[in-house]
């Protein structure tokens, strides 16, 4: 099992526990934030996986450039979970 597989499985398990707790009821704001966090974490893993595959296939310009770009993608994905709050800017959406 890779770290990515482990992380995906852990997120899936946590989400299943929360969804069982919520049942057929509408999630309260905190539960909804947790559900949104699961989505954001999966997107981060997808961005990482895609970047890693392209880096291996095409070669990276420099380690630092790749790292900065990847971290910016992560910041955008994390911020997107708050896109309904005052101050959000649509240009921040990944």
Backbone torsions as a table, in degrees:
resi	resn	phi	psi	omega
1	UNK	NA	131.0	177.4
2	UNK	-85.4	169.4	177.2
3	UNK	-63.1	-36.1	179.0
4	UNK	-66.1	-44.1	177.7
5	UNK	-62.7	-42.2	177.6
6	UNK	-60.3	-46.4	-178.5
7	UNK	-64.4	-45.0	178.0
8	UNK	-59.6	-44.9	180.0
9	UNK	-63.3	-41.2	179.7
10	UNK	-64.9	-42.7	177.9
11	UNK	-63.4	-44.3	179.0
12	UNK	-59.1	-43.1	179.8
13	UNK	-64.7	-45.2	179.5
14	UNK	-61.6	-41.7	180.0
15	UNK	-65.7	-41.1	179.7
16	UNK	-61.3	-41.6	178.2
17	UNK	-61.6	-46.6	-179.5
18	UNK	-64.2	-43.8	-179.9
19	UNK	-64.1	-36.0	175.2
20	UNK	-63.5	-39.5	179.4
21	UNK	-66.0	-41.8	-179.0
22	UNK	-70.1	-39.5	-177.7
23	UNK	65.7	-137.2	-177.9
24	UNK	-90.2	2.8	-179.6
25	UNK	-79.7	159.0	175.3
26	UNK	-74.2	136.8	179.5
27	UNK	-65.3	139.9	173.4
28	UNK	-75.6	170.1	-175.2
29	UNK	-55.9	-38.2	-179.6
30	UNK	-71.3	-42.0	177.2
31	UNK	-63.2	-38.9	178.7
32	UNK	-64.9	-38.9	177.6
33	UNK	-61.3	-40.5	177.9
34	UNK	-64.2	-42.2	177.0
35	UNK	-62.1	-41.7	176.6
36	UNK	-63.1	-36.4	177.9
37	UNK	-63.9	-36.4	177.0
38	UNK	-62.6	-41.7	178.3
39	UNK	-62.3	-45.6	-179.7
40	UNK	-62.3	-42.6	179.8
41	UNK	-63.0	-40.7	178.0
42	UNK	-64.5	-38.6	178.8
43	UNK	-65.5	-38.8	177.6
44	UNK	-62.1	-44.8	178.4
45	UNK	-61.0	-41.7	179.1
46	UNK	-63.4	-41.9	178.1
47	UNK	-62.5	-44.8	178.9
48	UNK	-60.5	-48.8	-176.9
49	UNK	-60.3	-45.1	178.8
50	UNK	-63.1	-44.3	180.0
51	UNK	-64.1	-41.3	-179.6
52	UNK	-64.1	-41.7	178.9
53	UNK	-64.1	-42.8	179.5
54	UNK	-68.3	-37.0	179.8
55	UNK	-63.2	-43.1	179.1
56	UNK	-67.1	-43.0	-176.2
57	UNK	-72.9	-40.1	-172.1
58	UNK	-109.3	-17.0	-174.0
59	UNK	84.4	146.4	-177.3
60	UNK	-100.4	145.7	178.8
61	UNK	-59.8	-56.4	172.8
62	UNK	-150.7	154.9	179.1
63	UNK	-58.7	-44.8	-176.6
64	UNK	-65.3	-42.2	179.8
65	UNK	-63.3	-42.4	179.3
66	UNK	-65.8	-41.7	-178.7
67	UNK	-64.9	-44.6	179.3
68	UNK	-62.5	-45.9	-179.8
69	UNK	-62.5	-42.7	179.9
70	UNK	-65.3	-41.7	179.5
71	UNK	-66.6	-35.3	176.7
72	UNK	-64.9	-40.4	175.4
73	UNK	-58.3	-43.0	179.4
74	UNK	-62.4	-45.4	-179.9
75	UNK	-60.5	-43.2	178.9
76	UNK	-61.9	-44.4	-178.9
77	UNK	-64.9	-43.2	178.8
78	UNK	-64.2	-41.0	-179.1
79	UNK	-68.4	-31.9	-177.3
80	UNK	-60.9	-25.9	177.5
81	UNK	-63.5	-15.2	-179.5
82	UNK	-110.0	23.7	-173.5
83	UNK	-69.0	-6.1	176.6
84	UNK	-97.1	-1.8	-177.5
85	UNK	-89.1	152.7	176.4
86	UNK	-58.2	140.8	179.1
87	UNK	98.9	-14.3	179.0
88	UNK	-63.8	139.3	177.0
89	UNK	-116.8	130.0	-176.7
90	UNK	-61.6	-28.2	179.8
91	UNK	-68.0	-11.6	177.4
92	UNK	-80.8	-15.9	-177.5
93	UNK	-63.0	133.4	179.9
94	UNK	-67.7	NA	NA
